[in-house]
Amino acid sequence: MTSPNPLPRVGFIGLGVMGRPMAAHLAAAGYPMQLFDAAPGVAGALAATLTGACAAESPAALAAASDIVVTMVPNGEAVQSLLNGDDGLLRGLRPGTLLLDTSSSEPWLTERAAALLAERGVAMVDAPVSGAEWGAKAAALVFMVGGAAADLERVRPLLETMGKSIFHVGGLGAGHAMKCLNNLITSVNLLALSEGLAMGKRYGLDPDAMIDVLDLSTGMSWVARTHIKQRVISRRFDDPFKLALMVKDIGIAMQLAQSTDTPAPLSALTQQLWRAAADQAAPEASVSELVRWVERQSGIEISAGASPRAHR
């Protein structure tokens, strides 16, 4: 006689750049999976490649067949739509189930969603991620978790399957607050790094050599190590994270600053400059396009090799 699967049934919504490999890791670990994506055909195509997975007709149907529902969508408004739609999650979630939101959402919308779920006896954990597409594919994501400790323990096995590090940073909404602050700091870093490389190139330095120096000096950063040579000096500008999503996360952080009455002049200037870059970029532009905007402002290409020193 075959024993029943002891693992909880998992519903996964949002099968894009990040969600697809995350769901695949859970299926590979043996979790029975229901899949849903707003784009027609995406869930069915992925389910066909995974053991124990099938596509759900709607968020409501997915919720009804799941013990834990994972969302990986662009923002808190998308989570609200998934909850409240005509065939939304609230029509299928049962008391005792749990919503694990790994999206980059607004903390105040997370609190609103949690209140709606609590009325129905459903728990919630917010656990946005850092690590980008390569981290999702390698199951090396960093999770920033908000919620009750007992609820975190329920989803910890899932998080350990999809990532390498889990940080419980506070109550509901704290994970999403940490995520927007992480991306705000990253945005400041990428802007400063781009301007510094442009200055060096105009002076006659080789950006490729500059990155080698920064990587072993006090100016080192994750962006310098993983982005510039790979995306900019290569001239691919192909980071899958969208520039518009970074602008969105900066905006969330600035609303957080306002709501906590925290002066943030550098962050405010950063937001202004990123918005200017977004205004000149295509709607689906990569976050890498921020560097191309700096190049246009400075009149120099951040490519390999030294250039003749610019003079005024």
N, C-alpha and C positions, 0 to 999 in steps of 0.2 A: 504494500500500500504506500502510495506517495504522500509524504507529509506536506501540509500546506506551506506556502511560502511565508516565512516569518517576517519578511520585510514589508513595510507599509507600502500601500499603493500610492504612486506619485503621479500627479498631473503637472505637466510642464507647459507653460504658455509663453511664447516669444522665442522663435527659433531662428534668430538672425545670426550675426557674426559671433556673438557670445553664447546665446542660448543653445544653438545647435550642438557645439562640442560639450557644453555642460550637460545637456540631456543625454548625449551619447555616453558619457562617463557613468551616469546613473544607471542607464540600461545595461551597460557592460558589467556593473556591479550586481546585477540581478533584480533591481527594482522593477516591479510591474509598472508600465508607463502608459499614460494617456497623454497625447500631444495635441496642441492647438496653436495655430498661428493665424493672424488676420489675413495673410496673403494666401489665396486659394492654392491648394495642392502642396504647400510646403510641408505640412504635418504628415500627409500621407506618404510623400516621397521619403521623408526621413524615417518614418515608422517602418517602411519596407526594408530598411537597411539595419534595423535594430532588433535584437531578440527581446520578445516580451513586450513590445510596444505596439500601440495602435493609435490611429487618429480619432479625435473626438469631433463630433459634429458642431459643438458649441461650447463656450465656457461653462454653461450650466451642466451639460452632459459630462464634461470632464470633471467638474467638482463633485457630481453625484457618485462618480466611480473612483474617487481619490480620498486618501487619508490625509495627505499633505499636498497642497497646491503650490508650485513654484512659479513665480512670474519674473520674466526678464524682458521688460518693455522700456520704451524711451524715458518715461517720466511718470509722475504721480497722477496726472490727468488721464493717462492711458490706464493706469490701475483702477481709477475711479470708474472709467467707462466699462472695464471688464467686470467690475462688481455690480454696476447698476443697470447694465444693458438689458434689453428685453429677454435675451437668453444668457444673462450675466451670471457670474459666480454665485451671487446671493440667492439665486433660484435653485442652486444645487448643493451648496455647502450644508453639511449637517453638524449639529452640536458635537464637539469633540475633535473636529478637523482643525487644520492649521494652515494659514497662508504664510508662505515664506517669500517675501518680496526682495529680489536681488537687483531690482532696477535702481537707476539713479533718480530717486524721487525727492520731492519737496517734503521736509520733515512735518510741516503742518498738515499736508494732505495724508501723510502716513498716519498721523494721530486721528484724523477724521475717519480714515478707512478702518482703523483699529476699533474705533467706537462703534461703527456700524456692525462690524463682525462680532464684537463682544455681546451685542444685543441678541445675537443668534447662537451664543455659546461657542464661537469660533475664535481661536487664538491667532495671534499674528507676531511675526518676527521680521524686522527689516535687516537685510544683510547685503548691502551693495558691495561691489567688488572693485579691486584694483588688480592690474596685471595684463590688461588688454587681450587681444585675440590670442597671442601666443600663450598667455597664461591659462586661458580657457582650454586651449587645445592640449596643453601639457598637464592639465589638472593641477596648476600651480597658482591659482588665484589667492588673493588675500581678501578675507571677508571681514567687514566692519559691522558688528552686530549690535542691534538695539532690541530690547525686549526682556521679558522675564527669564530668569536663569533656568527655570524648569522647561520653558518652551525652547530655549536654546538647546538644551540637552536632547530634546526630541528630534531636532533637525541636525544636531552635530554630526551624526554619521553621514548625512547627505553632504554637508559642507566639507567634511574630510575627504569624501570621494571626489569632489570637484576642485578642491584647493589644497594649499599647503599651510596656511596660517589663518587662525580665527581669533579675532579680538572682540571681546564683549565690552563695548564702550559706554553702555548705559541703558536706560529704558527705551521704550518705543520711540522711534524717530531719531535716536542718537546715532544709529548707523548711517542714516541718510545725511544727517548733519556732518558727520565725519567725512563722508564721501565728497560732498560739495566743497568742504574745506581742503581736502586733499587735492581736488582738481583745481581749485583756486590757486593753491601754492604751485602746482605743476604749471599752470598757465603763466604765472609770474616768471617762473624759471625758464620756460621755453622762450618767452619774449626777451628776457635779459640775455639769454644765451645767444639768440639770433642776432640781437643788436651787437653783442660783443664780437661775434664771429664776423659780422659785416665790418665793424671797425678794424679788426685785425686784417681782413682781406684788403681793405683799402690802404692800410699801412704797408702791405706787402707780405703779410704772413700767409701761410698755407692753412686753411681751415682743417684739413685732415690732420696736420701736425698739432694744431691747437687743441683738437679733441683728445689726442694722445696725451698732451700735457694736462688738460683738465681732468682726465680720467684718473690721474695719480696725484692730483693737487686738491687744494681746498675748494676749488670751483666745481668739483665732480658732482654729477647728479645722474639720476636714472634716465632723464631725457638725453643728456649728453652721451651716455653709454649706449643707449638702445635706439636712438632716433636719428641723430644727425648724419652719421656715415651711412646708415641703412636707408634713410628716406630722403635726405636733402642732398648730401654730396653725391649720392648715386643719381640724383635728379629724378627719382621715381615719385616722390611726394604721394605715397600710397598708403599711409597709415589708415586702417579701416575705421578708426574713430573719427566721427564727423566734427568739423569745425563748429557747426551749429549746436551740437550737443555740448561742446566745451563752453560756448557762450551761454547756453542754458544753465550749466552748472555754476558758472561764475555768477550769473544772476541770482541763483538760489542762495549762494554764499553771501551776496550783498544784501539780500532780503533778511538773511540771518543776522548780519551785522546791524541792520536797521532795527530789527525787532529786539535785539539785545543792547541797543544804544552803544555800539562799539565803534569808535572812530577807525576808519580804514582808508586813509587817503591813497596809499599805494595801490590797494585793491581797486579802488574806484577808478584810478587812472588806467589800470590794467583792463578793467571792463570797457572803458571808453575805447582803448586801442584795439581790443579784440573785436568790438562791434564794428569799428572802422574796417578791419580786415574782412569781417563777414559780409559787410555791405558790398565789397568788391569781389567776392567769391561766388561761385556757383552754389545753388542750394544744397547739393549733396557733396560739397567739397570736403576733402580730408583735412584733419587738424593740421597736417603738414603745410597747408596753404598759408598758415600764419607766417611761416618763414619766407615764403615767396612774396608776401605783402611787405615784409621788412626789406627784402631785396629791392623791391620797387622803390620804397621810400629812400633807401640808401644809394641806389644806383649801382649796386655791385652784386654779382652772383656768388653765392656761397658754395663754390665748387672746389674740387681738388686743385692744388697748385697755387703758387704765389703769383700775385699780379704786381705790375709796377706800382710803386707807392703813389697814391693820389696826392696832389698838391693844390692848394688854393691860390 
